[in-house]
Amino acid sequence: MPPLAPLTRPERLRPGARVAVVAPSGPVPEERLAAGLDLLRGWDLDPVALPHALDRHPAFRYLAGTDEDRARDFQAAWCDPDVDAVVSARGGYGAQRTVDLLDWDAMRAAGPKVFVGFSDATALHEAFAQRMGLATLHGPMAGAAAFLKDAATQESLRATLMEPEAVRVLGAGTARPLVPGRARGVTVGGCLSLLASALGTPDGRASLRGGLLLLEDVGEEPYRIDRMLTQLLRAGLLDGLAGVALGSWEECGPYEAVRAVLLDRLGGLGVPVVEELGFGHGTPALTVPLGVPAVLDADAGTLTLETPALR
């Protein structure tokens, strides 16, 4: 199977760009969404919330409205010629339920745009990569608590969206090698639990050969992290991987216990692994592009993009 190839990068945002905020996953509190829109306006962008962004499903309260309404908002935003970027309002759960309700032919015809999200949005990142060959941004949601309260998280997203040349070297002071070494590949990944749950689905990959795999998660006990990594290993998904960049593991138990699992499951791959690179559910959280060529230097604790995240 050939190694992962770089994906099409959408254009950067410029002052006045319209940003559609959608809720494909869980419900977002109105005050948090309003605060996120204000932040985007402060960057001289033109954010707009789609009609169902504040909905809550009548039966399944963990969903932001019905599957059909969430998918309708997402597709309307993507296919609107005046919209330059689509940003998730929050994570939670539910994006997988919308993927097969979207008209991917119509979205493909609408052309490449910026998509931003993380956590549950991993399902959409994978769908964009597989169905449209589009690079996307693993970055904070407009109504996420970390985005609203942390200036460094905000600046990482702003610079990536509007000044992508300024954020070619990604890393955090916490980053250090779990397995030393240096590797080149194409960035891929996101939330571990979403990647594991995609196996066997239309968007589940058969191989990540040549990829630099980004992994993070929240609220998972060490044994569940072990189970999901073991599932990826047994499925052959990690065969031929170039390297691994690990982000935050918020609320996943004592980090030393998590670290032991990560080393046990990933250390035998024979590839560089860097830990605590600074993306994911922790604070601050870097915005990291998916689908672009990069160099991982585990010893230096850096991920260097060979091209800017956006054109």
Secondary structure as UniProt FT lines:
FT   TURN            15..16
FT   STRAND          18..22
FT   HELIX           30..42
FT   TURN            43..44
FT   STRAND          46..49
FT   TURN            51..54
FT   TURN            61..62
FT   HELIX           67..79
FT   TURN            81..82
FT   STRAND          85..88
FT   HELIX           95..99
FT   TURN            100..101
FT   HELIX           104..109
FT   STRAND          114..117
FT   HELIX           119..121
FT   HELIX           122..132
FT   STRAND          136..138
FT   TURN            142..143
FT   HELIX           145..149
FT   HELIX           151..162
FT   HELIX           164..167
FT   STRAND          169..170
FT   TURN            173..174
FT   STRAND          176..179
FT   STRAND          182..191
FT   HELIX           192..198
FT   TURN            199..200
FT   TURN            202..203
FT   TURN            209..210
FT   STRAND          211..218
FT   HELIX           222..234
FT   TURN            235..240
FT   STRAND          243..250
FT   HELIX           255..266
FT   HELIX           267..269
FT   STRAND          273..275
FT   STRAND          288..290
FT   STRAND          293..297
FT   TURN            298..301
FT   STRAND          302..305
//
